[in-house]
Amino acid sequence: QLQLVESGGGMVQAGSSLRLSCAASGRAFSSYTMGWFRQAPGKEREFVGVIAWSGGATYFADSVKGRFTISRDNAKNTVYLQMYNLRLEDTAVYYCNTAPVTLQWGQGTQVTVSS
């Protein structure tokens, strides 16, 4: 079973960019559709975006569409979330998982956007 480790979070100003990484350990990473999710303080975890196993197709929540992109490197067992033009409301802990979710959640990586 895959284990996931997210990284790349930090504190940035509104309008900045940030790239998150999700490194997977285990076999068969390349066969999974992978998703990014986030959980803001006091809110439920929500879907951010997803990338097909081949990397050929992506889909995003309306709240991030046009500002976030997802890519993956199957040779490195890693999926990335590139975030542009960050907003205050993007502040959250970001997680990756398979889509649909099948794995135990990792520790996530905190993204804090300030004005």
Short mmCIF file of the C-alpha atoms (twelve columns), coordinates in Angstrom:
data_MODEL
# 
_entry.id   MODEL 
# 
loop_
_atom_site.group_PDB 
_atom_site.id 
_atom_site.type_symbol 
_atom_site.label_atom_id 
_atom_site.label_alt_id 
_atom_site.label_comp_id 
_atom_site.label_asym_id 
_atom_site.label_seq_id 
_atom_site.Cartn_x 
_atom_site.Cartn_y 
_atom_site.Cartn_z 
_atom_site.pdbx_PDB_model_num 
ATOM 1   C CA . GLN A 1   0.000   0.000  0.000   1 
ATOM 2   C CA . LEU A 2   1.229   3.488  -0.794  1 
ATOM 3   C CA . GLN A 3   2.343   5.858  1.904   1 
ATOM 4   C CA . LEU A 4   2.232   9.566  1.192   1 
ATOM 5   C CA . VAL A 5   4.345   12.462 2.403   1 
ATOM 6   C CA . GLU A 6   3.397   16.005 1.521   1 
ATOM 7   C CA . SER A 7   5.863   18.889 1.564   1 
ATOM 8   C CA . GLY A 8   6.471   22.365 0.246   1 
ATOM 9   C CA . GLY A 9   4.044   24.382 2.307   1 
ATOM 10  C CA . GLY A 10  4.873   27.674 3.926   1 
ATOM 11  C CA . MET A 11  3.780   31.192 4.704   1 
ATOM 12  C CA . VAL A 12  3.388   33.446 1.697   1 
ATOM 13  C CA . GLN A 13  1.728   36.709 0.802   1 
ATOM 14  C CA . ALA A 14  -1.420  36.918 -1.248  1 
ATOM 15  C CA . GLY A 15  -0.620  36.814 -4.928  1 
ATOM 16  C CA . SER A 16  2.390   34.568 -4.450  1 
ATOM 17  C CA . SER A 17  3.054   31.135 -5.879  1 
ATOM 18  C CA . LEU A 18  3.957   27.904 -4.163  1 
ATOM 19  C CA . ARG A 19  4.578   24.345 -5.279  1 
ATOM 20  C CA . LEU A 20  3.641   21.410 -3.129  1 
ATOM 21  C CA . SER A 21  4.984   17.907 -3.530  1 
ATOM 22  C CA . CYS A 22  3.552   14.560 -2.575  1 
ATOM 23  C CA . ALA A 23  6.022   11.705 -2.492  1 
ATOM 24  C CA . ALA A 24  4.651   8.195  -2.503  1 
ATOM 25  C CA . SER A 25  6.449   5.135  -1.294  1 
ATOM 26  C CA . GLY A 26  5.337   1.764  -2.469  1 
ATOM 27  C CA . ARG A 27  4.542   0.075  -5.688  1 
ATOM 28  C CA . ALA A 28  2.005   0.858  -8.356  1 
ATOM 29  C CA . PHE A 29  1.961   4.628  -7.827  1 
ATOM 30  C CA . SER A 30  1.713   5.142  -11.567 1 
ATOM 31  C CA . SER A 31  -1.519  3.184  -11.720 1 
ATOM 32  C CA . TYR A 32  -3.400  5.550  -9.404  1 
ATOM 33  C CA . THR A 33  -5.344  8.656  -10.161 1 
ATOM 34  C CA . MET A 34  -4.055  11.100 -7.551  1 
ATOM 35  C CA . GLY A 35  -5.816  13.997 -5.920  1 
ATOM 36  C CA . TRP A 36  -5.043  17.008 -3.795  1 
ATOM 37  C CA . PHE A 37  -7.301  18.001 -0.940  1 
ATOM 38  C CA . ARG A 38  -7.213  20.699 1.698   1 
ATOM 39  C CA . GLN A 39  -8.660  21.443 5.082   1 
ATOM 40  C CA . ALA A 40  -9.004  24.983 6.344   1 
ATOM 41  C CA . PRO A 41  -9.352  25.737 10.060  1 
ATOM 42  C CA . GLY A 42  -12.818 24.855 11.276  1 
ATOM 43  C CA . LYS A 43  -13.864 23.400 7.941   1 
ATOM 44  C CA . GLU A 44  -14.147 19.955 6.456   1 
ATOM 45  C CA . ARG A 45  -11.559 18.610 4.097   1 
ATOM 46  C CA . GLU A 46  -12.366 19.513 0.510   1 
ATOM 47  C CA . PHE A 47  -11.325 18.434 -2.948  1 
ATOM 48  C CA . VAL A 48  -8.824  20.637 -4.783  1 
ATOM 49  C CA . GLY A 49  -7.874  18.792 -7.939  1 
ATOM 50  C CA . VAL A 50  -7.038  15.464 -9.488  1 
ATOM 51  C CA . ILE A 51  -4.672  14.072 -12.095 1 
ATOM 52  C CA . ALA A 52  -5.095  10.875 -14.068 1 
ATOM 53  C CA . TRP A 53  -2.608  8.066  -13.697 1 
ATOM 54  C CA . SER A 54  -0.972  9.009  -16.992 1 
ATOM 55  C CA . GLY A 55  -0.850  12.708 -16.216 1 
ATOM 56  C CA . GLY A 56  -2.889  13.384 -19.319 1 
ATOM 57  C CA . ALA A 57  -5.994  14.765 -17.674 1 
ATOM 58  C CA . THR A 58  -6.627  17.037 -14.717 1 
ATOM 59  C CA . TYR A 59  -9.713  18.448 -13.063 1 
ATOM 60  C CA . PHE A 60  -10.050 21.178 -10.457 1 
ATOM 61  C CA . ALA A 61  -12.496 22.600 -8.012  1 
ATOM 62  C CA . ASP A 62  -14.036 25.842 -9.198  1 
ATOM 63  C CA . SER A 63  -12.360 27.720 -6.349  1 
ATOM 64  C CA . VAL A 64  -8.873  27.025 -7.725  1 
ATOM 65  C CA . LYS A 65  -9.526  26.555 -11.419 1 
ATOM 66  C CA . GLY A 66  -7.204  28.706 -13.484 1 
ATOM 67  C CA . ARG A 67  -4.845  29.305 -10.553 1 
ATOM 68  C CA . PHE A 68  -3.654  25.785 -9.650  1 
ATOM 69  C CA . THR A 69  -2.125  23.081 -11.799 1 
ATOM 70  C CA . ILE A 70  -1.279  19.467 -11.028 1 
ATOM 71  C CA . SER A 71  1.482   17.399 -12.539 1 
ATOM 72  C CA . ARG A 72  3.136   14.118 -11.752 1 
ATOM 73  C CA . ASP A 73  6.392   12.326 -12.297 1 
ATOM 74  C CA . ASN A 74  5.715   8.620  -12.146 1 
ATOM 75  C CA . ALA A 75  9.404   7.827  -12.329 1 
ATOM 76  C CA . LYS A 76  9.841   9.708  -9.056  1 
ATOM 77  C CA . ASN A 77  6.564   8.575  -7.506  1 
ATOM 78  C CA . THR A 78  5.685   12.203 -6.968  1 
ATOM 79  C CA . VAL A 79  2.701   14.403 -7.681  1 
ATOM 80  C CA . TYR A 80  2.882   18.194 -7.565  1 
ATOM 81  C CA . LEU A 81  0.428   20.979 -6.912  1 
ATOM 82  C CA . GLN A 82  1.521   24.288 -8.392  1 
ATOM 83  C CA . MET A 83  -0.394  27.177 -6.899  1 
ATOM 84  C CA . TYR A 84  -0.419  30.653 -8.426  1 
ATOM 85  C CA . ASN A 85  -2.019  33.895 -7.288  1 
ATOM 86  C CA . LEU A 86  -2.674  32.559 -3.827  1 
ATOM 87  C CA . ARG A 87  -5.542  34.047 -1.881  1 
ATOM 88  C CA . LEU A 88  -6.233  34.329 1.824   1 
ATOM 89  C CA . GLU A 89  -8.905  31.655 1.455   1 
ATOM 90  C CA . ASP A 90  -6.324  29.169 0.191   1 
ATOM 91  C CA . THR A 91  -4.929  28.945 3.704   1 
ATOM 92  C CA . ALA A 92  -5.250  25.310 4.734   1 
ATOM 93  C CA . VAL A 93  -3.440  22.064 5.333   1 
ATOM 94  C CA . TYR A 94  -2.970  20.391 1.976   1 
ATOM 95  C CA . TYR A 95  -3.074  16.642 1.525   1 
ATOM 96  C CA . CYS A 96  -2.684  14.214 -1.331  1 
ATOM 97  C CA . ASN A 97  -4.382  10.877 -1.704  1 
ATOM 98  C CA . THR A 98  -5.657  8.590  -4.380  1 
ATOM 99  C CA . ALA A 99  -8.871  9.639  -6.082  1 
ATOM 100 C CA . PRO A 100 -11.194 8.329  -4.938  1 
ATOM 101 C CA . VAL A 101 -9.590  8.300  -1.507  1 
ATOM 102 C CA . THR A 102 -8.329  4.883  -0.514  1 
ATOM 103 C CA . LEU A 103 -5.276  5.540  1.637   1 
ATOM 104 C CA . GLN A 104 -4.647  6.730  5.134   1 
ATOM 105 C CA . TRP A 105 -4.126  10.469 5.200   1 
ATOM 106 C CA . GLY A 106 -0.594  11.773 5.600   1 
ATOM 107 C CA . GLN A 107 0.391   14.635 7.838   1 
ATOM 108 C CA . GLY A 108 -0.275  17.213 5.159   1 
ATOM 109 C CA . THR A 109 1.594   20.435 4.572   1 
ATOM 110 C CA . GLN A 110 0.465   23.799 5.893   1 
ATOM 111 C CA . VAL A 111 -0.069  26.688 3.511   1 
ATOM 112 C CA . THR A 112 -0.701  30.062 5.075   1 
ATOM 113 C CA . VAL A 113 -1.512  33.044 2.901   1 
ATOM 114 C CA . SER A 114 -1.321  36.493 4.435   1 
ATOM 115 C CA . SER A 115 -2.292  39.902 3.158   1 
# 
